Amino acid sequence: MSIVNYIYSDYNLNFNDRFFLNQCHYLKSLNYDFIKIDYNDDVSRNIKEIINIIEKIGIKLIITIKNNNLLNKLYSKIKYVEIFEPCDMIDISKNLILNTTWDEYCKIYKGDNKYFNIIITDIYNISYNENNINLGIYITNENDICYTNLGVKNFYIKNSVISTTINDWSGVKKKFKNFDYTFFKQHENKLKIIVTGVTGQDGSNLVEYLLNNVNNIIIFGTIRDLSSLKNKNLSKFCINNKFIPIILDLCDEDRTKMIFKSIMPDYFFNCAAQSVVNKNVDITTLKVNTLAPLFHMDCIKNITPKCKYLSCGSCEEFGITEYYPQDLSHNYNPINIYGITKLATHNIVKFYRKQYNLYLCHVILYNHEGIKRGVEFVSRKISKEVVRIKNELDSNEFKFPMLVGNIFSKRDWSDSEDFVEAFWKILNHNTPQDYILSSGCNYTVKEMIDIAFKVLKIKLKWHYNSSKPLETKAIYKDKILVTINKKYYRDNDEKRNFIGETNNTRKKLNWQPKVSFEELITKMVKQDLCLYNL
């Protein structure tokens, strides 16, 4: 089972094998886990074909019945069946979905999780209980996913018709102990924190840090769409009564305003970004990295002027480095669209902070990695490739070497989990200002590769010719394990000597990184080793 499950509900299926096949392909592409159909004469006649298509596509089937007497007939054919009356057939109840009310659920549930899933029809009566097990609801508004906050993990979507409006989302009345309250009324005395980019490395690590270390908070994590809720980076906190997922297109100004007015946040951490450095000029990069933060700051100015805001910048704002370590006084001359957009946001932060006396901070982040890093980044690519190569060598099925760019490129690498601790300290310092976060040391890509292979007890022997760097290779027991790919090679990259000066940051925040470079790479390789062996 996934962190959450999406179930497509088609009440009156008129079976046509080609249409049903295409429908299942489409649902699978949208990350649906189940399709639920009502049991009728047409379904009964074509049940074998339906099952064959379901198994072929890899999506699960739920059959809805109105009469429990049909259970014996269907049990041998269908694994999951929805019923409307409790069932005492203990031998099959683990695969039953009971459709009932919250009050009936409270009467039925005795702590033994008798049913595979229980659909609650009166969703506004649901209250959080740590024993809520496999609850499901029908949703008509995409932000009904906020019910993960109450233990719900199964979302039944009626004919895939979902409203994308959130006008009434925050004001829906719910019942609790004989009085009505709105969803956010429940949290009015808590610190309200918005975190963007929660499916990414920094956003998810920040949420985990806050949940584990800060009391009396409610966190609203923005995600792009329904399928984002299935992202593995959310697995540790998706079903948590201190975390509420909300759908937000970061470039939608009207929605952004609505979110601010609904939540009235005390803190806002903008961890979302288009973050591939060597990407071509792209209007989306400008929108996400600069326009969206501008919307945030304008909302803070006009709606929540006491909200504290953190903007994540990048050492790419400096461009070609003139000296090292770099401090905030270094010249800013970015040479790629990522750095340009981050510098633009940096300047907007400084302008709004000074002009409107707001608590806004911009943090220049040097390279930071971790076990949640995406494979499009060199650190994760290396850790994953090293594990692949090790397993192929062990099974005598070595296929091809790792392909990398300039192995003498240097970066100041840290652990993302160290950085997010500093994020919280930054927004709780007595004055708003800008900071640099880094380790204060830099290492080459070659050193990263050597450490990664060393974790798996492989010692490389490098062959390098300075006049022909593209012919560089690393060998182990007569096998070439690493080669240079011209597509990834940037000739001048090694001249960009990125090292961050963090004495000011460490002193003001009483912070310093805990994880060394070697510990970081070791952690990433071991994580990929676990994933490979799943």
BAGU-190750 format. One record per residue (C-alpha): residue number from 1; residue in one letter; x, y, z. Coordinates in Angstrom, 3 decimals. Layout:
N
   seq   type          X          Y          Z
   NUM      A          X          Y          Z
...
//
This chain:
534
   seq   type          X          Y          Z
     1      M      0.000      0.000      0.000
     2      S      1.134      3.560     -0.749
     3      I      1.362      6.402      1.769
     4      V     -2.029      7.404      0.398
     5      N     -4.280      5.675     -2.112
     6      Y     -6.453      7.159     -4.840
     7      I     -9.543      5.203     -5.875
     8      Y    -11.465      6.082     -9.019
     9      S    -15.199      5.466     -8.539
    10      D    -17.260      4.587    -11.617
    11      Y    -20.789      3.798    -10.475
    12      N    -22.521      2.585    -13.633
    13      L    -19.964      0.899    -15.827
    14      N    -21.276     -0.214    -19.213
    15      F    -18.503     -2.599    -20.082
    16      N    -16.648     -2.256    -23.336
    17      D    -13.284     -3.987    -23.292
    18      R    -11.435     -1.404    -25.396
    19      F    -12.882      1.547    -23.505
    20      F    -12.219     -0.080    -20.132
    21      L     -8.646     -0.942    -21.143
    22      N     -7.959      2.664    -22.174
    23      Q     -9.620      3.951    -19.015
    24      C     -7.391      1.770    -16.818
    25      H     -4.263      2.856    -18.711
    26      Y     -5.269      6.478    -18.169
    27      L     -5.946      5.999    -14.445
    28      K     -2.627      4.221    -13.997
    29      S     -0.821      7.153    -15.628
    30      L     -2.497      9.473    -13.084
    31      N     -1.207      7.385    -10.149
    32      Y     -4.554      5.855     -9.227
    33      D     -4.217      2.682     -7.164
    34      F     -7.752      1.271     -7.508
    35      I    -10.817      1.492     -9.684
    36      K    -14.155      0.916     -7.940
    37      I    -17.266     -0.147     -9.883
    38      D    -20.800     -1.100     -8.899
    39      Y    -21.808     -4.704     -9.309
    40      N    -24.538     -5.007    -11.986
    41      D    -25.610     -7.425    -14.685
    42      D    -23.116     -6.028    -17.201
    43      V    -20.226     -6.384    -14.752
    44      S    -21.392     -9.890    -13.802
    45      R    -21.369    -11.011    -17.449
    46      N    -17.923     -9.582    -18.137
    47      I    -16.175    -10.168    -14.818
    48      K    -13.444    -12.385    -16.310
    49      E    -12.529     -9.799    -18.961
    50      I    -12.561     -7.032    -16.351
    51      I    -10.208     -8.988    -14.093
    52      N     -7.863     -9.780    -16.998
    53      I     -7.595     -6.101    -17.928
    54      I     -7.069     -5.041    -14.319
    55      E     -4.238     -7.551    -13.864
    56      K     -2.664     -6.573    -17.185
    57      I     -2.553     -2.855    -16.299
    58      G     -1.526     -3.323    -12.662
    59      I     -4.357     -1.411    -11.042
    60      K     -6.524     -2.961     -8.313
    61      L    -10.286     -3.573     -8.546
    62      I    -12.991     -2.902     -5.959
    63      I    -16.541     -4.166     -6.557
    64      T    -19.408     -2.436     -4.727
    65      I    -22.376     -4.564     -3.665
    66      K    -25.623     -3.510     -1.999
    67      N    -26.417     -6.980     -0.620
    68      N    -23.962     -8.893      1.596
    69      N    -25.472    -12.161      0.325
    70      L    -23.412    -11.681     -2.822
    71      L    -20.163    -11.962     -0.865
    72      N    -19.913    -15.733     -1.166
    73      K    -20.440    -15.494     -4.928
    74      L    -17.740    -12.851     -5.401
    75      Y    -15.201    -13.877     -2.777
    76      S    -13.376    -16.379     -4.981
    77      K    -13.143    -13.893     -7.883
    78      I    -12.697    -10.411     -6.398
    79      K    -10.166     -9.489     -3.725
    80      Y    -11.680     -6.166     -2.622
    81      V    -15.425     -5.640     -2.079
    82      E    -17.269     -2.576     -0.763
    83      I    -20.248     -3.246      1.509
    84      F    -22.741     -1.061      3.391
    85      E    -23.573     -3.317      6.319
    86      P    -21.062     -4.768      8.824
    87      C    -19.976     -8.310      8.035
    88      D    -19.192    -11.119     10.477
    89      M    -17.357    -13.296      7.954
    90      I    -13.984    -13.012      9.685
    91      D    -12.168    -15.086      7.060
    92      I    -12.795    -12.506      4.321
    93      S    -13.293     -9.260      6.250
    94      K     -9.661     -8.209      5.802
    95      N    -10.439     -7.528      2.128
    96      L    -13.717     -5.698      2.732
    97      I    -14.331     -1.970      2.502
    98      L    -17.129     -0.851      4.813
    99      N    -19.056      2.283      3.817
   100      T    -20.485      3.854      6.963
   101      T    -20.826      6.994      9.090
   102      W    -18.345      8.325     11.636
   103      D    -20.652      7.469     14.547
   104      E    -21.064      3.899     13.320
   105      Y    -17.311      3.608     12.823
   106      C    -16.725      4.693     16.418
   107      K    -19.173      1.996     17.583
   108      I    -17.674     -0.717     15.359
   109      Y    -13.974     -0.069     15.807
   110      K    -12.578     -1.926     18.816
   111      G     -8.894     -1.608     18.002
   112      D     -8.648     -4.744     15.878
   113      N     -8.781     -3.187     12.375
   114      K    -11.287     -5.732     11.136
   115      Y    -11.709     -4.223      7.656
   116      F     -9.283     -3.475      4.859
   117      N    -10.694      0.041      4.589
   118      I    -13.575      2.033      6.081
   119      I    -15.175      4.829      4.047
   120      I    -16.589      7.621      6.198
   121      T    -19.523      9.314      4.451
   122      D    -20.042     12.242      6.855
   123      I    -16.485     13.554      6.591
   124      Y    -17.104     16.753      8.581
   125      N    -17.673     14.679     11.704
   126      I    -14.258     12.986     11.554
   127      S    -11.942     13.843     14.437
   128      Y     -8.330     12.872     14.890
   129      N     -7.534      9.691     16.737
   130      E     -4.151      8.003     16.666
   131      N     -6.017      4.714     16.237
   132      N     -7.684      5.802     12.987
   133      I     -6.825      2.924     10.695
   134      N     -7.190      2.949      6.899
   135      L     -9.946      5.541      6.809
   136      G    -11.270      6.631      3.431
   137      I    -13.458      9.501      2.202
   138      Y    -15.076     10.603     -1.031
   139      I    -13.591     13.885     -2.219
   140      T    -15.011     16.524     -4.537
   141      N    -12.423     19.224     -3.863
   142      E     -8.723     18.542     -4.363
   143      N     -7.867     20.151     -1.029
   144      D     -9.923     17.513      0.797
   145      I     -6.536     15.811      1.009
   146      C     -6.113     17.970      4.115
   147      Y     -7.922     15.091      5.879
   148      T     -4.622     13.221      6.042
   149      N     -4.274     15.453      9.099
   150      L     -7.030     13.361     10.711
   151      G     -5.631      9.972      9.727
   152      V     -7.362      9.568      6.349
   153      K     -5.199      7.875      3.729
   154      N     -7.679      6.623      1.093
   155      F     -9.356      9.095     -1.255
   156      Y    -12.318      7.991     -3.387
   157      I    -12.754     10.263     -6.380
   158      K    -16.181     10.284     -7.994
   159      N    -15.835      9.881    -11.749
   160      S    -12.628     11.913    -11.548
   161      V    -14.627     15.161    -11.324
   162      I    -12.769     17.287     -8.781
   163      S    -13.236     20.959     -8.167
   164      T     -9.986     22.896     -8.108
   165      T    -11.513     25.824     -6.228
   166      I    -10.681     26.304     -2.576
   167      N    -13.115     29.110     -1.764
   168      D    -14.835     27.239      1.046
   169      W    -11.934     25.055      2.046
   170      S    -10.833     26.837      5.226
   171      G    -14.330     27.791      6.377
   172      V    -16.043     24.404      6.270
   173      K    -17.795     23.783      9.569
   174      K    -17.082     20.549     11.457
   175      K    -18.605     19.163     14.596
   176      F    -16.674     18.506     17.779
   177      K    -18.051     17.899     21.270
   178      N    -21.452     19.418     20.458
   179      F    -20.202     22.645     18.875
   180      D    -19.241     23.700     15.378
   181      Y    -15.823     24.965     14.375
   182      T    -14.008     25.725     11.157
   183      F    -11.000     23.702     10.160
   184      F     -8.538     26.421     11.167
   185      K    -10.419     27.439     14.287
   186      Q     -9.032     24.239     15.749
   187      H     -5.475     25.532     15.232
   188      E     -5.886     29.219     16.064
   189      N     -3.624     29.048     19.148
   190      K     -0.808     27.235     17.354
   191      L      2.107     28.606     15.373
   192      K      1.033     28.293     11.739
   193      I      3.885     27.472      9.375
   194      I      3.739     27.259      5.580
   195      V      6.479     25.254      3.835
   196      T      6.685     25.123      0.043
   197      G      8.554     22.373     -1.780
   198      V      7.733     19.654      0.757
   199      T      8.238     16.895     -1.822
   200      G     11.819     18.079     -2.294
   201      Q     14.872     17.469     -0.153
   202      D     14.963     20.680      1.907
   203      G     11.210     21.080      2.337
   204      S     10.661     17.524      3.568
   205      N     13.707     17.648      5.855
   206      L     12.487     20.953      7.300
   207      V      9.021     19.539      8.028
   208      E     10.566     16.532      9.794
   209      Y     12.823     18.808     11.841
   210      L      9.930     21.049     12.900
   211      L      7.681     18.127     13.830
   212      N     10.430     16.600     15.967
   213      N     11.759     19.750     17.615
   214      V      9.117     22.486     17.799
   215      N      5.992     22.336     19.955
   216      N      2.512     23.739     19.398
   217      I      2.727     24.055     15.616
   218      I      0.622     23.204     12.616
   219      I      2.472     22.889      9.295
   220      F      0.853     23.509      5.924
   221      G      2.896     21.906      3.163
   222      T      2.195     22.993     -0.403
   223      I      2.172     20.397     -3.168
   224      R      1.635     20.780     -6.892
   225      D     -1.209     18.294     -7.395
   226      L     -2.917     15.214     -5.973
   227      S     -0.246     12.793     -7.192
   228      S      2.431     14.730     -5.258
   229      L      0.949     13.395     -2.024
   230      K      2.334      9.978     -2.985
   231      N      5.926     11.265     -3.073
   232      K      8.191      9.093     -0.914
   233      N      9.774     12.155      0.729
   234      L      6.459     12.724      2.524
   235      S      6.292      9.195      3.944
   236      K      7.365     10.082      7.502
   237      F      4.823     12.821      8.078
   238      C      2.069     12.627      5.468
   239      I     -0.435     11.091      7.919
   240      N      0.262     13.362     10.878
   241      N     -2.084     15.552     12.903
   242      K      0.451     18.417     12.828
   243      F      0.797     18.419      9.037
   244      I     -1.772     19.513      6.451
   245      P     -1.078     19.187      2.706
   246      I     -2.551     21.887      0.481
   247      I     -2.634     22.188     -3.295
   248      L     -0.952     25.345     -4.558
   249      D      0.402     26.316     -7.936
   250      L      3.188     28.623     -6.782
   251      C      2.671     30.884     -9.775
   252      D     -1.034     31.411     -9.065
   253      E     -1.275     34.816     -7.390
   254      D     -4.973     34.567     -6.511
   255      R     -4.574     31.209     -4.812
   256      T     -1.533     32.436     -2.954
   257      K     -3.564     35.333     -1.559
   258      M     -6.359     32.963     -0.590
   259      I     -3.941     30.701      1.259
   260      F     -2.513     33.644      3.202
   261      K     -5.976     34.926      4.125
   262      S     -7.137     31.447      5.182
   263      I     -4.108     30.454      7.228
   264      M     -2.659     33.788      8.427
   265      P      0.797     32.179      8.796
   266      D      3.345     33.069     11.457
   267      Y      6.230     31.606      9.434
   268      F      6.743     30.968      5.733
   269      F      9.671     28.866      4.435
   270      N     10.012     28.977      0.656
   271      C     11.923     25.790     -0.167
   272      A     10.454     25.327     -3.651
   273      A     12.589     26.079     -6.708
   274      Q     13.489     25.114    -10.237
   275      S     16.959     24.016     -9.193
   276      V     18.808     22.399    -12.109
   277      V     21.757     24.765    -12.581
   278      N     22.688     23.954    -16.191
   279      K     19.102     24.142    -17.447
   280      N     18.425     26.327    -20.486
   281      V     16.617     29.646    -20.087
   282      D     13.068     28.763    -19.112
   283      I     10.169     31.062    -18.245
   284      T      9.037     28.574    -15.579
   285      T     12.345     29.009    -13.763
   286      L     11.756     32.753    -13.601
   287      K      8.174     32.301    -12.413
   288      V      8.931     29.758     -9.683
   289      N     12.225     31.223     -8.449
   290      T     11.377     34.941     -8.594
   291      L      7.731     35.688     -9.337
   292      A      6.319     33.276     -6.736
   293      P      8.499     34.716     -3.909
   294      L      7.363     38.190     -4.973
   295      F      3.742     37.037     -4.503
   296      H      4.662     35.723     -1.038
   297      M      6.284     38.956      0.061
   298      D      3.441     41.070     -1.285
   299      C      0.951     38.927      0.662
   300      I      3.021     39.361      3.811
   301      K      3.076     43.144      3.282
   302      N     -0.688     43.386      2.693
   303      I     -2.156     40.510      4.723
   304      T      0.222     39.173      7.408
   305      P      2.917     41.797      8.109
   306      K      4.121     39.928     11.214
   307      C      4.819     36.726      9.270
   308      K      8.507     35.778      9.153
   309      Y      9.756     34.709      5.721
   310      L     12.786     32.678      4.606
   311      S     13.967     32.731      1.001
   312      C     16.401     30.029     -0.136
   313      G     19.120     31.415     -2.379
   314      S     22.239     29.888     -3.924
   315      C     25.977     30.366     -4.234
   316      E     25.251     30.472     -7.988
   317      E     24.308     34.114     -7.351
   318      F     28.047     34.874     -7.200
   319      G     28.811     33.401    -10.646
   320      I     32.561     33.399    -11.264
   321      T     34.205     33.518     -7.844
   322      E     36.754     36.272     -7.280
   323      Y     38.052     35.108     -3.907
   324      Y     37.397     32.487     -1.316
   325      P     35.792     31.952      1.012
   326      Q     32.921     34.046     -0.370
   327      D     30.993     36.318      1.990
   328      L     27.931     38.508      1.494
   329      S     30.162     41.346      0.217
   330      H     31.393     39.297     -2.755
   331      N     30.374     40.616     -6.185
   332      Y     27.231     39.073     -7.653
   333      N     27.607     38.108    -11.330
   334      P     25.549     34.934    -11.990
   335      I     26.277     33.055    -15.213
   336      N     23.165     30.857    -15.490
   337      I     19.413     31.365    -15.308
   338      Y     19.179     29.674    -11.907
   339      G     21.671     32.078    -10.347
   340      I     20.061     35.061    -12.090
   341      T     16.603     34.259    -10.717
   342      K     17.931     33.613     -7.213
   343      L     19.817     36.925     -7.210
   344      A     16.691     38.745     -8.364
   345      T     14.785     37.259     -5.422
   346      H     17.637     38.209     -3.080
   347      N     17.298     41.840     -4.151
   348      I     13.506     41.766     -3.790
   349      V     13.891     40.420     -0.234
   350      K     16.259     43.253      0.661
   351      F     13.943     45.850     -0.884
   352      Y     10.769     44.633      0.864
   353      R     12.585     44.217      4.174
   354      K     13.894     47.774      4.155
   355      Q     10.962     49.496      2.476
   356      Y      8.178     47.905      4.528
   357      N     10.020     46.889      7.707
   358      L      9.219     43.194      7.298
   359      Y     10.954     40.135      8.772
   360      L     12.358     38.697      5.551
   361      C     15.602     36.724      5.285
   362      H     17.506     35.435      2.266
   363      V     19.914     32.545      2.768
   364      I     22.678     31.810      0.274
   365      L     22.910     28.038      0.282
   366      Y     25.986     26.212     -0.913
   367      N     25.655     22.674     -2.245
   368      H     23.812     20.452      0.198
   369      E     22.861     16.847     -0.302
   370      G     21.253     13.925      1.501
   371      I     19.349     10.690      1.185
   372      K     16.356     12.492     -0.386
   373      R     18.387     14.062     -3.178
   374      G     17.028     13.567     -6.710
   375      V     19.004     11.563     -9.283
   376      E     19.391     14.670    -11.467
   377      F     22.028     15.930     -8.990
   378      V     25.615     14.710     -9.252
   379      S     25.882     13.519     -5.632
   380      R     22.861     11.224     -5.899
   381      K     23.843     10.103     -9.366
   382      I     27.219      9.016     -7.978
   383      S     25.824      7.197     -4.928
   384      K     23.245      5.376     -7.042
   385      E     25.693      4.443     -9.792
   386      V     28.275      3.176     -7.306
   387      V     25.689      0.811     -5.815
   388      R     24.628     -0.375     -9.268
   389      I     28.227     -1.067    -10.293
   390      K     28.995     -2.891     -7.040
   391      N     26.015     -5.204     -7.469
   392      E     26.886     -5.894    -11.106
   393      L     30.472     -6.706    -10.186
   394      D     29.337     -9.075     -7.428
   395      S     27.085    -10.931     -9.862
   396      N     29.659    -10.920    -12.708
   397      E     27.235     -8.918    -14.864
   398      F     29.017     -5.578    -15.139
   399      K     27.357     -3.587    -17.939
   400      F     28.760     -0.082    -18.337
   401      P     30.785      2.535    -16.411
   402      M     29.570      5.592    -14.556
   403      L     29.518      8.689    -16.784
   404      V     30.536     11.992    -15.186
   405      G     31.703     15.487    -16.159
   406      N     34.661     17.457    -14.848
   407      I     35.998     15.428    -11.908
   408      F     38.034     18.393    -10.685
   409      S     35.002     20.617    -10.185
   410      K     35.014     21.779     -6.566
   411      R     32.035     22.509     -4.384
   412      D     31.340     23.256     -0.742
   413      W     29.091     20.295      0.144
   414      S     26.987     19.945      3.316
   415      D     24.096     17.855      4.629
   416      S     20.602     19.238      4.022
   417      E     19.504     18.146      7.492
   418      D     22.105     20.481      9.020
   419      F     20.823     23.377      6.922
   420      V     17.149     23.068      7.890
   421      E     18.068     23.348     11.562
   422      A     19.666     26.698     10.680
   423      F     16.494     27.738      8.806
   424      W     14.512     27.661     12.032
   425      K     17.215     29.528     13.933
   426      I     17.328     32.220     11.234
   427      L     13.633     33.041     11.552
   428      N     13.901     33.124     15.328
   429      H     16.856     35.489     15.522
   430      N     16.132     38.927     16.962
   431      T     16.653     40.774     13.654
   432      P     16.033     39.820     10.024
   433      Q     19.108     39.657      7.815
   434      D     20.805     37.587      5.119
   435      Y     23.074     34.604      5.765
   436      I     25.414     32.132      4.118
   437      L     25.079     28.428      4.903
   438      S     27.985     26.143      3.984
   439      S     30.551     23.812      5.485
   440      G     33.493     26.158      4.850
   441      C     35.393     23.398      2.998
   442      N     35.293     22.213     -0.595
   443      Y     35.938     18.897     -2.313
   444      T     36.233     17.724     -5.903
   445      V     33.821     15.417     -7.695
   446      K     36.726     12.937     -7.859
   447      E     36.965     12.905     -4.056
   448      M     33.238     12.252     -3.860
   449      I     33.541      9.311     -6.274
   450      D     36.517      7.847     -4.378
   451      I     34.703      8.003     -1.028
   452      A     31.530      6.480     -2.505
   453      F     33.411      3.484     -3.913
   454      K     35.447      3.200     -0.708
   455      V     32.198      2.692      1.263
   456      L     31.700     -0.504     -0.767
   457      K     35.366     -1.496     -0.447
   458      I     36.380     -0.635     -4.012
   459      K     39.642      1.275     -4.497
   460      L     39.870      3.001     -7.852
   461      K     42.986      3.597     -9.898
   462      W     42.715      6.793    -11.942
   463      H     44.262      7.391    -15.369
   464      Y     44.405     11.096    -16.167
   465      N     46.032     13.121    -18.930
   466      S     45.799     16.893    -18.353
   467      S     46.018     17.582    -22.100
   468      K     43.174     15.131    -22.828
   469      P     40.842     15.342    -19.826
   470      L     37.960     13.689    -21.679
   471      E     40.012     10.466    -21.786
   472      T     40.153     10.274    -17.980
   473      K     39.003      6.943    -16.555
   474      A     38.985      5.034    -13.267
   475      I     39.835      1.320    -13.228
   476      Y     39.248     -1.492    -10.757
   477      K     40.520     -5.011    -11.476
   478      D     40.894     -4.353    -15.214
   479      K     37.381     -2.951    -15.523
   480      I     36.719      0.697    -16.375
   481      L     34.219      1.870    -13.782
   482      V     34.218      5.629    -14.445
   483      T     34.596      7.614    -17.678
   484      I     34.068     11.237    -18.745
   485      N     31.067     12.188    -20.857
   486      K     31.524     15.306    -22.992
   487      K     27.857     16.221    -22.482
   488      Y     28.437     16.730    -18.742
   489      Y     31.915     18.258    -18.988
   490      R     32.333     21.979    -18.221
   491      D     35.896     23.036    -18.921
   492      N     35.995     26.140    -16.720
   493      D     34.013     24.726    -13.828
   494      E     37.082     23.882    -11.741
   495      K     38.009     27.588    -11.732
   496      R     34.842     28.408     -9.767
   497      N     36.232     27.859     -6.314
   498      F     33.064     27.797     -4.210
   499      I     33.668     28.000     -0.450
   500      G     31.267     29.801      1.849
   501      E     32.376     32.061      4.693
   502      T     30.128     31.144      7.626
   503      N     31.834     32.599     10.711
   504      N     29.164     35.283     10.945
   505      T     26.361     32.713     10.578
   506      R     27.806     30.353     13.167
   507      K     28.359     33.116     15.682
   508      K     24.953     34.776     15.360
   509      L     22.909     31.581     15.247
   510      N     25.034     29.393     17.523
   511      W     24.964     26.853     14.698
   512      Q     27.444     24.648     12.940
   513      P     27.144     21.652     10.598
   514      K     27.338     18.267     12.302
   515      V     27.833     15.914      9.334
   516      S     31.231     15.735      7.604
   517      F     31.645     15.324      3.847
   518      E     32.708     11.688      4.178
   519      E     29.812     10.922      6.544
   520      L     27.397     12.521      4.081
   521      I     28.559     10.442      1.113
   522      T     28.643      7.294      3.236
   523      K     25.056      7.897      4.335
   524      M     23.886      8.392      0.758
   525      V     25.601      5.249     -0.533
   526      K     24.182      3.126      2.282
   527      Q     20.699      4.509      1.595
   528      D     20.975      3.646     -2.107
   529      L     22.248      0.204     -1.171
   530      C     19.078     -0.350      0.882
   531      L     16.885      0.903     -1.961
   532      Y     18.665     -1.321     -4.495
   533      N     18.067     -4.395     -2.367
   534      L     14.354     -3.751     -1.809
//
